[in-house]
């Protein structure tokens, strides 16, 4: 019978212990961690990141600093993360248009979201709501589309700019209803909403969290939400599917990404901290107040969703190009 030499046994035990120590060290997060946001301070992406950061930091056990790098629909921030070292010190708080829409409309992308970022964890999803000027006679989506069909190109809708999700929501509605709408790009959602209220344009798609106060005060009329299910913040507003466009669904989302080649142990550590943060009671309340739905899923779930949306927007955005 073959026996193992005691010295070899001790060496194997020591080697195993060292491997455990190394794995533990790899899963530790240095401080501070930078959470990069691709939009200016005060906007919905920045606001959401700043709600998430302290709870995420608590679960991660280290400091998390939100850093704004606005420009080119989040592409400036995304490119900076894609070029960062995979040391766990830099994360990307990504809005879905940067990951799914930009690759379809920018002639020259500074990075490839599909291959040059590491998906870590999905965070929240959100819907847009179609609102119209309160003095227009449209009581529902059918009324609006009947007018658009009878008056091609005369009904204007605002957006946060060419390629924004609310711009493409309008393009998708026009394509599916076979009507012509007039896109009016703005430098943000707020000025577009101002002109809807003032009657300079007839309608827009706006994120539920910012539009609901205008709906509640009667300054605009809500016709439909873009999600598959009704939004808890606007329970009496039907979905676009219920309103007559059975294949319409546009849901934006925020997700956590890292530089390419992030060590799996770090990716797992971040994903677990994000999962615990999303499950925390304090963050649940904040999400509900802002009209967001938690998106409990995996990195693979997010990657699959992003791939599907890139394909969908590729069809919708044909002919739309941004330098």
C-alpha positions in Angstrom: 0.0 0.0 0.0 1.4 3.4 -1.0 1.8 6.0 1.7 2.2 9.7 1.5 5.3 11.3 3.0 4.4 13.6 5.9 6.5 16.4 4.3 4.5 16.2 1.1 1.3 16.3 3.0 2.3 19.4 4.9 3.4 21.1 1.6 0.1 20.3 0.0 -1.7 21.7 3.0 0.4 24.9 2.9 -0.1 25.2 -0.9 -3.9 24.8 -0.4 -3.9 27.4 2.3 -1.9 29.8 0.2 -4.4 29.4 -2.7 -7.3 30.2 -0.4 -5.5 33.3 0.8 -4.8 34.4 -2.7 -8.4 33.8 -3.8 -9.6 35.8 -0.7 -7.2 38.7 -1.5 -8.3 38.7 -5.2 -11.9 39.2 -4.0 -11.0 42.2 -1.8 -11.9 45.6 -3.1 -9.4 48.4 -2.7 -10.6 51.8 -1.6 -11.9 54.0 -3.0 -13.9 52.7 -5.9 -14.9 55.2 -8.6 -18.4 54.8 -10.0 -18.3 56.5 -13.4 -21.5 58.2 -14.7 -21.8 59.3 -18.3 -24.2 62.2 -17.8 -24.1 65.5 -16.0 -24.8 65.9 -12.3 -28.5 66.4 -11.5 -29.9 64.3 -14.3 -31.8 61.0 -13.8 -28.8 58.8 -14.4 -26.6 60.8 -11.9 -29.4 61.0 -9.4 -29.9 57.3 -9.5 -26.2 56.5 -9.2 -26.0 58.7 -6.1 -28.9 56.9 -4.5 -27.2 53.6 -5.2 -23.6 54.5 -4.3 -23.9 54.7 -0.5 -25.9 51.5 -0.1 -23.6 49.7 -2.5 -20.6 51.0 -0.5 -22.0 49.7 2.7 -22.4 46.2 1.3 -19.0 46.4 -0.5 -17.3 47.5 2.7 -15.4 50.4 1.1 -15.9 53.9 -0.2 -17.6 54.5 -3.5 -17.2 57.9 -5.2 -19.5 58.9 -8.0 -17.6 60.6 -10.8 -19.3 62.4 -13.7 -17.9 62.2 -17.2 -20.6 63.5 -19.5 -20.6 63.5 -23.3 -21.8 61.7 -26.4 -24.7 59.9 -24.7 -22.4 58.2 -22.2 -19.8 57.2 -24.7 -17.1 59.3 -23.1 -17.6 57.6 -19.8 -17.9 54.2 -21.3 -14.7 54.6 -23.3 -12.8 55.7 -20.1 -13.9 52.6 -18.3 -13.1 50.3 -21.2 -9.6 51.7 -21.2 -9.2 51.4 -17.4 -7.1 48.8 -15.6 -9.1 45.7 -14.4 -8.0 46.3 -10.8 -11.5 46.8 -9.3 -11.0 50.5 -8.8 -13.3 51.7 -11.6 -16.9 50.7 -12.4 -19.4 52.1 -14.9 -22.9 53.0 -13.9 -24.3 52.5 -17.4 -27.6 53.7 -18.8 -28.9 51.3 -21.4 -28.8 53.7 -24.4 -25.0 53.8 -24.2 -24.9 50.0 -24.4 -27.7 49.3 -26.9 -28.5 52.5 -28.9 -25.2 54.3 -29.4 -23.6 51.4 -31.3 -26.3 51.7 -33.9 -26.3 55.5 -34.5 -22.7 56.7 -33.9 -20.6 56.4 -37.0 -17.4 56.1 -34.8 -17.8 54.5 -31.4 -14.9 55.1 -29.1 -15.4 51.6 -27.7 -17.4 48.4 -28.3 -19.9 47.9 -25.4 -20.4 44.3 -26.4 -16.7 43.3 -26.1 -14.8 46.0 -24.2 -16.8 46.0 -21.0 -17.4 43.3 -18.3 -21.1 43.0 -17.4 -21.3 42.8 -13.6 -24.9 43.2 -12.5 -28.3 44.6 -13.7 -29.7 47.2 -11.3 -33.1 48.8 -12.2 -35.4 49.2 -15.1 -37.7 52.1 -15.9 -40.5 52.9 -18.3 -41.2 56.0 -20.3 -44.7 57.5 -20.5 -46.3 59.1 -23.5 -47.7 62.5 -22.6 -49.5 65.1 -24.6 -50.4 68.7 -24.2 -53.5 69.0 -22.1 -55.5 71.1 -24.6 -55.1 68.5 -27.4 -58.2 66.4 -28.0 -56.4 63.1 -27.8 -57.9 61.0 -25.0 -56.0 57.8 -25.9 -53.3 56.5 -28.2 -55.9 55.6 -30.9 -57.0 59.2 -31.1 -53.4 60.3 -31.5 -52.6 57.8 -34.2 -55.8 58.6 -36.1 -54.7 62.3 -36.2 -51.2 61.3 -37.2 -52.5 59.2 -40.0 -54.8 62.0 -41.3 -52.0 64.6 -40.9 -48.7 63.0 -41.9 -45.7 64.8 -40.3 -47.6 67.5 -38.6 -47.6 66.1 -35.0 -44.3 67.0 -33.4 -42.8 65.1 -30.5 -39.9 66.2 -28.3 -36.9 64.2 -27.0 -33.7 64.7 -25.1 -31.8 64.6 -28.4 -31.2 62.4 -31.5 -30.6 58.9 -30.4 -32.1 59.3 -26.9 -34.5 56.5 -25.9 -37.5 58.8 -26.0 -36.6 59.8 -29.5 -36.5 56.2 -30.6 -39.7 55.4 -28.7 -41.3 57.9 -31.1 -39.6 56.3 -34.1 -40.8 52.9 -33.0 -44.4 54.1 -32.5 -44.4 55.6 -36.0 -42.9 52.5 -37.5 -45.4 50.1 -35.9 -48.4 52.3 -36.6 -47.2 53.2 -40.1 -47.7 56.9 -39.4 -45.4 59.9 -39.8 -44.4 62.0 -36.8 -42.1 65.0 -36.6 -39.1 64.6 -34.3 -38.0 67.8 -32.4 -34.8 67.2 -30.6 -33.9 69.2 -27.4 -30.9 69.3 -25.2 -32.6 67.4 -22.4 -36.0 66.2 -21.3 -36.8 69.2 -19.2 -36.9 71.8 -22.1 -38.9 69.3 -24.2 -41.5 68.9 -21.4 -41.7 72.7 -21.0 -42.7 73.0 -24.7 -45.2 70.2 -24.4 -46.8 72.0 -21.5 -46.7 75.3 -23.5 -48.1 73.8 -26.6 -45.1 74.4 -28.9 -45.0 70.6 -29.5 -47.8 68.1 -29.1 -46.2 65.3 -27.2 -43.2 63.4 -25.9 -42.1 60.2 -24.2 -40.6 61.0 -20.8 -39.3 58.9 -17.9 -42.1 58.1 -15.5 -40.1 59.4 -12.5 -39.9 62.9 -13.8 -43.2 63.0 -15.8 -45.6 61.8 -13.1 -45.6 65.2 -11.2 -46.7 66.9 -14.4 -49.4 64.3 -15.0 -50.6 64.5 -11.4 -50.9 68.3 -11.6 -52.9 68.1 -14.8 -50.3 70.0 -16.8 -50.0 67.2 -19.3 -52.2 64.1 -20.1 -50.7 60.6 -19.9 -51.8 58.2 -22.7 -49.7 55.1 -22.2 -46.5 53.7 -20.6 -43.9 51.9 -22.7 -43.3 48.9 -20.4 -44.9 45.4 -20.7 -46.8 45.9 -17.5 -48.5 49.0 -16.0 -46.3 51.2 -13.9 -47.1 51.3 -10.1 -46.6 55.1 -10.1 -49.3 55.5 -12.8 -51.6 52.5 -12.3 -54.5 54.0 -14.3 -52.4 54.6 -17.4 -52.5 51.7 -19.9 -49.5 50.2 -21.6 -48.8 50.8 -25.3 -49.7 47.2 -25.8 -53.1 47.7 -24.2 -53.5 50.9 -26.2 -53.3 49.2 -29.6 -49.6 48.5 -30.4 -49.2 44.8 -29.3 -45.5 44.6 -30.1 -44.5 47.8 -28.5 -42.1 47.6 -25.5 -39.4 50.0 -24.6 -37.8 49.7 -21.1 -34.6 51.5 -20.2 -32.3 50.2 -17.5 -29.2 50.9 -15.5 -26.5 48.3 -15.0 -23.1 47.9 -13.5 -20.1 47.3 -15.8 -16.4 47.0 -15.3 -13.3 47.2 -17.5 -12.5 44.2 -19.7 -10.7 41.2 -18.1 -11.9 41.9 -14.6 -10.9 39.0 -12.4 -13.9 36.7 -11.9 -13.5 36.9 -8.1 -13.9 40.7 -8.2 -16.8 40.5 -10.5 -18.5 38.0 -8.2 -17.8 40.3 -5.2 -19.3 43.3 -6.9 -22.3 41.4 -8.1 -23.1 40.1 -4.6 -22.7 43.6 -3.1 -25.1 44.9 -5.8 -27.6 42.1 -5.1 -27.6 42.9 -1.4 -27.9 46.6 -2.0 -31.0 46.1 -4.3 -32.6 43.9 -1.6 -32.1 46.5 1.2 -35.3 48.1 2.5 -33.9 51.7 2.2 -33.1 51.3 -1.4 -36.4 49.7 -2.2 -38.2 52.8 -0.9 -36.0 55.1 -2.9 -36.5 53.1 -6.1 -40.3 53.1 -5.6 -40.3 56.9 -5.0 -38.5 57.4 -8.3 -40.7 55.0 -10.3 -38.0 52.4 -10.8 -38.3 48.6 -10.8 -35.6 46.5 -9.3 -33.9 44.2 -11.8 -32.7 41.2 -9.9 -30.7 39.2 -12.3 -27.2 38.1 -13.3 -24.5 39.5 -15.5 -25.5 37.0 -18.1 -29.1 38.2 -17.9 -28.0 41.8 -18.6 -25.7 40.8 -21.4 -28.5 38.8 -23.1 -31.0 41.7 -22.8 -28.4 44.2 -24.2 -27.8 42.0 -27.2 -31.5 41.7 -27.9 -32.0 45.4 -27.6 -29.0 46.2 -29.9 -30.6 44.1 -32.6 -34.0 45.8 -32.1 -32.6 49.3 -32.2 -30.5 48.4 -35.2 -33.8 48.0 -37.2 -35.4 51.1 -35.8 -32.4 53.4 -36.2 -31.7 52.7 -39.9 -30.8 56.1 -41.5 -30.1 57.8 -38.1 -26.4 58.7 -37.8 -24.5 60.9 -35.4 -21.0 62.1 -36.0 
